[in-house]
Amino acid sequence: MSASNALEQIELHKALAPRYAYRYSFEFSRLFQEDWHAEMLRLLPERSERVLDLGCGTGFFLAELEALRPGAVGLDISHAMLRVSEQYVPGARLVTADAERLPFIDRSFDAIFCKGSLHHTRDHVRFLSNCARALRPEGVLIMSEPCNDNFLIRWARAAMYRISPHFHPDDRGFTKDELVGLMERSGFELVYAGRYGFLGYVFAGFPDHIGILRWVPGNAWIVRKMLAIDRWICSTRFLRILSFQVVVSGKPRAR
Ligand SMILES: C[S@@+](CC[C@H](N)C(=O)[O-])C[C@H]1O[C@@H](n2cnc3c(N)ncnc32)[C@H](O)[C@@H]1O
């Protein structure tokens, strides 16, 4: 089993919490994030009631989940990140804990969302097996993780994780097949695997890193056009390898 990196992630995200608040403070970046959330939410079965956002960070997605499914729970290892969530989802049900040691009884949730949290952990099978146990038999895991299928993106991401103090050098994305394989090894049956994000991801996803759109008039309109192009790219056979995220859903295999 890999050694836990819990303390390093807590330290890293202490410094990142204010950056996330800044990231989500622009209309054009919120537009992008909401489109990304919609891509995940369309995989949420109608009947799901009890929802967990695992690695919810500053709670920007949790606020949407709470509006759709009141009583949604957010969990994050970083208390500093969770504290920011008060501005998006006051009075939310929040848990400070490690996803590799999930503090819920079995079969607690109908749906678990993980948006960009799995790749920060070291024992991916343990993380995902915990999710399988915490889900009800008919429950669903819906994840979006950095996609490493394109070697240029894989290389650029690895370089950035190594150079920038805002990332951990040992974090890395997954190829789509790696992510699907991990899910299957952790007790999941794959329901869906697709891609998300290209232009919108780069120019609107992280204004704390790439901030050029902040100065461009009509940036919300531009982002809408980018999102339309991205939808076309992500659904086109020889182009979808350009995408920055892989979105998957799975249900626990019968126990
Ligand atoms: C890339 S951020 C994504 C945050 C949020 N989902 C969003 O989209 O804004 C990853 C989050 O995973 C959390 N995280 C890292 N390791 C974790 C662990 N072992 N257990 C729970 N959360 C963890 C971090 O603290 C951070 O908030």
The ligand as a Gaussian input file, in Angstrom:
#p B3LYP/6-31G(d) Opt

LIG

0 1
 C       -8.408000      19.914000      -7.178000
 S       -9.184000      20.200000      -5.608000
 C      -10.879000      20.068000      -6.121000
 C      -11.833000      20.709000      -5.140000
 C      -13.290000      20.725000      -5.589000
 N      -13.785000      19.391000      -5.893000
 C      -13.448000      21.649000      -6.782000
 O      -13.765000      21.173000      -7.866000
 O      -13.272000      22.869000      -6.601000
 C       -8.900000      18.668000      -4.786000
 C       -9.451000      18.594000      -3.363000
 O       -9.198000      17.268000      -2.850000
 C       -8.866000      17.390000      -1.479000
 N       -8.146000      16.201000      -1.048000
 C       -6.858000      15.842000      -1.326000
 N       -6.569000      14.665000      -0.735000
 C       -7.693000      14.272000      -0.075000
 C       -8.008000      13.152000       0.743000
 N       -7.126000      12.187000       0.984000
 N       -9.254000      13.064000       1.262000
 C      -10.170000      14.036000       1.027000
 N       -9.924000      15.126000       0.270000
 C       -8.699000      15.248000      -0.265000
 C       -8.062000      18.681000      -1.410000
 O       -7.995000      19.206000      -0.112000
 C       -8.816000      19.564000      -2.398000
 O       -9.799000      20.336000      -1.770000

